Amino acid sequence: MIKKDYKRGQLAKEAGCNIETVRYYEKEGLLPDPPRSDKGYRLYQTEDLKRLSFIIRCRDLGFSIVEIRELLSLVDKHNYTCADINEITRTHIENVQRKITDLNNILTTLQDMAHKCDAGNSPDCPILDTLFENT
């Protein structure tokens, strides 16, 4: 494998994110502190790019920072089985399903409110009435 040094901006560009994203993942401890050049630039390696790409892909799939940290901890310790990763993924699937159910309930409620409104010029608005209701 060819060793390549990336400065933070180059790393972000290669991973398809912005510099602030890299800083955030460093602050969260998901990316290790890289060594620095003689001029003080952070120098990232190909492994850092792979790790950052992994984190971004996990985020794209809705994994939380806590879940990503758990996955990376298992990988870093080389102490996992496919069953371990599958369990984390299945728990995440359950969370996504709950969110989908919640969003569908929100959608139904919003559609019901909008359907009750005739969008007229009167200040009486069934949408506001519903929003002000005690539930």
C-alpha positions as CSV (number, residue, x, y, z in Angstrom):
1,M,0.0,0.0,0.0
2,I,1.3,3.4,-0.9
3,K,1.6,5.8,2.0
4,K,0.0,9.1,1.3
5,D,-0.2,12.1,3.6
6,Y,-3.3,14.3,3.5
7,K,-3.7,17.6,5.0
8,R,-7.1,18.2,6.7
9,G,-8.6,20.0,3.7
10,Q,-7.4,17.3,1.3
11,L,-8.8,14.6,3.6
12,A,-12.2,16.3,3.7
13,K,-12.2,16.7,-0.1
14,E,-11.3,13.0,-0.7
15,A,-14.0,11.9,1.7
16,G,-16.6,14.2,0.3
17,C,-17.2,16.3,3.4
18,N,-16.1,19.7,4.7
19,I,-13.3,20.5,7.1
20,E,-15.7,21.2,10.0
21,T,-16.9,17.6,9.7
22,V,-13.4,16.3,10.1
23,R,-12.9,18.6,13.1
24,Y,-16.2,17.4,14.6
25,Y,-15.3,13.7,14.3
26,E,-11.9,14.4,15.8
27,K,-13.5,16.2,18.7
28,E,-15.9,13.3,19.2
29,G,-12.9,10.9,19.3
30,L,-14.0,9.0,16.2
31,L,-10.9,10.1,14.3
32,P,-7.5,9.8,16.1
33,D,-5.3,12.8,16.4
34,P,-2.9,12.6,13.5
35,P,0.8,13.4,13.6
36,R,1.9,16.8,12.5
37,S,4.3,18.0,9.9
38,D,7.4,20.1,10.7
39,K,5.2,23.1,9.8
40,G,2.4,22.0,12.2
41,Y,0.0,20.6,9.6
42,R,-2.0,17.6,10.6
43,L,-1.0,14.7,8.3
44,Y,-3.6,12.0,7.8
45,Q,-3.0,8.7,6.2
46,T,-5.0,6.4,3.9
47,E,-6.3,4.6,6.9
48,D,-7.7,7.8,8.2
49,L,-9.5,8.4,4.9
50,K,-11.0,4.9,5.1
51,R,-12.1,5.5,8.7
52,L,-13.6,8.9,7.8
53,S,-15.4,7.4,4.8
54,F,-16.7,4.6,7.1
55,I,-18.0,7.2,9.6
56,I,-19.7,9.3,6.8
57,R,-21.3,6.1,5.4
58,C,-22.6,5.2,8.8
59,R,-24.0,8.7,9.3
60,D,-25.7,8.5,5.8
61,L,-27.4,5.3,7.0
62,G,-28.6,7.1,10.2
63,F,-26.3,5.5,12.7
64,S,-25.8,7.7,15.8
65,I,-22.4,8.9,17.0
66,V,-22.8,6.4,19.9
67,E,-23.5,3.5,17.5
68,I,-20.5,4.5,15.3
69,R,-18.3,4.8,18.4
70,E,-19.4,1.3,19.4
71,L,-18.7,-0.1,15.9
72,L,-15.3,1.5,15.7
73,S,-14.4,0.4,19.3
74,L,-15.0,-3.2,18.3
75,V,-13.0,-2.8,15.1
76,D,-10.1,-1.0,16.9
77,K,-9.9,-3.8,19.5
78,H,-10.1,-6.5,16.8
79,N,-12.6,-8.0,19.2
80,Y,-15.8,-8.6,17.2
81,T,-17.8,-11.2,15.4
82,C,-20.2,-10.8,12.5
83,A,-22.9,-11.5,15.1
84,D,-21.8,-8.5,17.2
85,I,-22.0,-6.2,14.2
86,N,-25.3,-7.8,13.1
87,E,-26.8,-7.1,16.6
88,I,-25.9,-3.4,16.4
89,T,-27.3,-3.2,12.9
90,R,-30.6,-4.9,13.9
91,T,-31.0,-2.6,16.9
92,H,-30.5,0.3,14.5
93,I,-33.1,-1.1,12.1
94,E,-35.6,-1.2,15.0
95,N,-34.8,2.4,15.8
96,V,-35.3,3.4,12.1
97,Q,-38.6,1.5,12.0
98,R,-39.8,3.4,15.1
99,K,-38.8,6.7,13.5
100,I,-40.6,5.8,10.3
101,T,-43.7,5.0,12.4
102,D,-43.4,8.3,14.2
103,L,-43.0,10.2,10.9
104,N,-46.0,8.4,9.4
105,N,-48.1,9.5,12.5
106,I,-46.9,13.0,12.1
107,L,-47.7,13.0,8.4
108,T,-51.2,11.7,9.0
109,T,-51.8,14.3,11.7
110,L,-50.6,17.1,9.4
111,Q,-52.7,15.9,6.5
112,D,-55.8,15.7,8.8
113,M,-55.2,19.3,10.0
114,A,-54.6,20.6,6.4
115,H,-57.8,18.8,5.2
116,K,-59.9,20.5,7.9
117,C,-58.7,23.9,6.7
118,D,-60.4,25.6,3.8
119,A,-57.5,28.1,3.4
120,G,-60.0,30.9,3.4
121,N,-59.5,34.6,4.4
122,S,-61.0,34.2,7.8
123,P,-58.7,34.3,10.9
124,D,-60.5,31.2,12.2
125,C,-58.0,28.4,11.4
126,P,-58.6,24.8,12.3
127,I,-54.9,24.1,12.0
128,L,-54.1,26.7,14.8
129,D,-57.0,25.4,16.8
130,T,-55.6,21.9,16.6
131,L,-52.1,23.1,17.5
132,F,-53.4,25.0,20.5
133,E,-55.4,22.0,21.8
134,N,-54.4,20.3,25.0
135,T,-53.7,16.7,24.4
